[in-house]
Amino acid sequence: MTNRRQFVTALGGAAALGALQHPLAALAEIVAQQVKIYYGFPAGSAGDSVARRVADKLGGTDFTKLNPVVENKPGAGGRIALDSLKSAPADGSVLALSQASALSTYPYIYSKLSYGLADFAPVSIGAVMTHGLAVGPMVPASVKTLKDYVAWAKANPGQASYGSPGAGSTPHFLGALLGLNSGADLRHVPYRGSLPAVNDVVGGQIASSLTPSGDYLPFVKASKLRVLATSGAQRATYLPEVPTFAEQGFPELVADEWFGFFAPAKTPAPVIAAASGAIQAALKDKAVADGLLSVGLLAQGSTPEEMRRSLQSEYERWGPLVKKIGFTAES
């Protein structure tokens, strides 16, 4: 089990490995290559939009001449994409977009996690998301609030299930905390990404789902599901009518989460700097920011160091919560 000292050491080690190498030739080489961006969930999801919208703005920058190609590698809660990045060439030709939880909470729940922070170098945060609890036709129309949902779940334990993008994901843990703190027996159903879970809620196969809020927007507009709560510290700008978990009596369920770009750990520092600068510039493009907002994401770039500090903070916050939930990959 990774402890705090090992985690901080890994973060510093990843940065140091890049800083020790300054071959400007590597930067010239990367500009000439076709960059790949791995993303660990299906195409069409909110995070996939981050990868593709940013990739469309990276061609012709100091990082690469050509727009990168996004490769979806869904499964295992995003771990497949990070496993692939770990063994990729450390020359900037391969990046991965990952949710923070794959590196901030997975070390607590997978005793045999095949990667660690020492295998990656932070490049830039891409976008921030909040999660939401939504219900579909299996849940009566009279259920309009989180309090109503908890009461319904207690009265119907056999139907009180919720889907998530995967076991060990932040939405999974939010649902587990909701069950613990409310006394409702909420059964978790893991999926290979958000959209399959949302589709099953819309189709009436499961009662509810907890996923990034933006993945619900088309179905909310079509009146096919109802979002009862979101996980941000404030209400989501794209769902202003939906109160937060905290507003409805569950302050422990405040959780913004980001998608961020990573490179293999030994990628040279000049390449990391070029990639980070190009990604940050792309995220400031109005078309990119507006496009991400339309799917429930707030564009937000960062320096590699800012990303590292944020990841450390998330790691320290989730340790006690994962222990409270009592979930491991073997449980």
Buried (B, 14 or more C-beta within 10 A) or exposed (E): EBEEEBBBBBBBBBBEBBEEBEEEEBBEBBBEBEBBBBBBBBBBBBBBBBBBBBBBBBBEBBBBBBBBEBBBBBBBBBBBBBBBBBEBEBBBBBBBBBBBBBBBBBBBBBEEBEBBBBBBBBBBBBBBBBBBBBBBBBBEEEBEEBEBBBBBBBEBEEBBBBBBBBBBBBBBBBBBBBBBBBEBEBBBBBBBBBBBBBBBBBEEBBBBBBBBBBBBBEBBEEEBBBBBBBBBEEBBEBBEEBBBBBBBEBEBBBBBBBBBBBBBBBBBBBBBBBBBBBBBBBBEBEEBBEBBBEBBBBBBBBBBEBBBBBBBEBBEEBBEBBEBBEBEEEE
